[in-house]
């Protein structure tokens, strides 16, 4: 199992487009991928789940990945967050 905390730095947080990008990345992997915020845990493969977290800029999330491709999945999520979910700012 891989687990890592991230601070979301893109300007709109995990709202519509960034949440969709998160789900697209999550669905590329076989591993179980959970995103957590304030004790609530959702699948990174569910757009409604990710949106329901209400993540805004500057908030901390935790990503937990378990499965056969967990290392590759964590690398992809790390890059996604570092690139601010594709936002310009």
N, C-alpha and C positions, 0 to 999 in steps of 0.2 A: 504494500500500500504506500502511496505517495500522498503527502499533504503539504500544502504551502499556503501562507497568507499573502494577500496582495492588497494594495491600496489602489482603488479605481481613480485614475487621474484624468480620464477624458471628460470633456466639458458637460455632457448630459448624463453621465453615469451609465447604468445598464437599462436604458430605455429602448424603445422600439428597434431601431437599426442596430445598435451595439448588442442588444440581447439576441437578435436574429443571427448576428455574426457568431456570437458565443455558441448558440445552438448548432450552427453549421459546423463549427470546429468540433464540438462534442460528438456530433453524429458521425464523424469520420472514424471514430474509434470504437472498439468492441468493449472496452473497459467501462465499468460503472463510474460515472463522474458526478460528484455532488458539489454544489455550491452552497455555502453557508453564510448567513449573516444574522447576528443577534439571536442565535439559538435555533433559527429556522433553517431547514435543509431541503433543497430541491434538486432535481435532476438537471444537469447542464444540457440535457437533450430535450427539454421541454420549454418552449417559448413562454407559455403562461407561468410556469414555475419560476423561471428567471425573472420575468417582469414582476411577479408577486413579491419578490424580495425588496423592491423599492430602493435599489442601490443608486445613490447619488454620488457626485464627485466628492472625493476625499474619504469615502467610506471604506472600511476594511472588510474584505470577504476572505473566506477560506475555501480552497479547492481541495477536495479529497478524491483520489483516483485509485481504483483497485481493479486489476485485471491483467490480461496477457500483454497489452500494449500500453501499460500505465506510464512507462518512462517517456515514450514518444508523445503521449497525450499531455503529460505535464510540461514537456518542452513546448508543445504547441500553445498551451494556455499561457505559459510564461511569456512567450513571444507576443501573443494576442494582447495581453495586458500591457506589456512594455510598449507596444505600438498603439496604445490607446484605442483598441478596437477599430482601428482604421481611421479615426478622426484626425483632421488636420491639426487641431490645436492640442 
